[in-house]
Amino acid sequence: MTIYFEDQRRDLDALAERARARSLSPRAGRDFASNDYLALAGDPALAAAVRDAIASGVPIGSGGSRLLRGNHPAHEALEANAARFFGAESALYFSTGYAANAALLATLPQRGDLIVHDALIHASVHEGMRLSRAEARMATHNDVSAFEDAIAAWRRAGGTGRAWIAVESLYSMDGDQAPLADLAALADRHDAILIVDEAHATGVFGAQGRGLAAGLAGRANLITLHTCGKALGCEGALLCGPALVRDFLVNRGRAFIFSTAPSPLMAAAVGAALELIAAPERRQRLDALVARAETLLAPAGVRPTGSQILPLVIGDDARTMAMAATLQERGFDVRGIRPPTVPAGTARLRISLTLNVGEDDVAALAAALGELA
């Protein structure tokens, strides 16, 4: 009798032996795991925006790709609004941040080009580079000189194409910020193009929540990605940059061309979210919560990052997951993060601060961590 999927079973067994097997679990307990930083996912204002869109005749489904009949006025209105909001010449709406990053890196850099990426860049960027015709090299995390050395070495070896620099503005597992001003200066020195993934900064940092790269807006050699499924509380992603970039992706970006367009209702919701994050009140409340949490959680070994992402590095995979399970049993939704999402030996509890919790919740979590430690 033929046994199917034996290779996959062996792979899953090997993951389980190393305490790296994953499974889906329902949300439960106090939210210290989501990326809903401003608590907009359940905000009545977004629900009202969707109801109003339905009442005006906006359909639930798009019915096709954007290049067929799926291009709805709600998509175009969102893109025009986002371009103005983020200070870019144009914007293009994707169904997910993963799809946007993969399409961007797979499509724009050409054969003979070089992509230099941060060592801790998102997996979606790696997927795009895997599909790209350009060469890719890794630079030490947040080390501007390492980026410059990689470009210089490539030029010395005969590289004549365009250099591309790919970073996150706020790193999703460490909570630290990229040196964007220095990277922008580096891009200028080498006629390179800077790609900044603002996934975890949009809505939380910058004037009106426009992200950590807001001060660089309008540069001809800058492309930013703004995820809509985190602080904006919705779904999708907006690629912002020169109009030529948008036009090229519409013509050559396979992940865009051959995907059914996102729901027009979601486009309407994202537009409403951009209006909500422009007001400072939510960011101020989150800033205050972060400052208080850094003090409360420090005795348990949680290092301050200055952001809403606070990692507690444990190291061992099995111990990390056991601590996460214990916290979940006590009513705290804290998730363990293991390799390959983070480097080997740095398994951690990723504590995510959102406006879905308050100072009392953080104090209770600190007490629980203190007991476990």
Buried (B, 14 or more C-beta within 10 A) or exposed (E): EEEEEEEEEEEBEEEEEEBBBEEEEEEEBBBBBBBBBBBBBEBEEBEEBBEEBEEEEBEEEBBEBBEEEBBBEBBEBBBEBBBEBBBBBBBBBBBBBBBBBBBBBBBBBEEEBBBBBBEBBBEBBBBBBEEBEBBBBBBBBBEBEBBBBBBBEBEEEEBEBBBBBBBBBBBBBBBBBBBBEBBBEBBEEBEBBBBBBBBBBBBBBBEBBBBBBBBBBEBEBBBBBBBBBBBBBBBBBBBBBBEEBBEEBEEEBEBBBEBBBBBBBBBBBBBBBBEBBEEEEBBEBBBEBBEBBBEBBEEBEBBBBBBBBBBBBBEEBBEBBBBBEBBBEBEBBBBBBBEEBBEEEBBBBBBBBBBBBEEEBBBBBBBBBEEBE
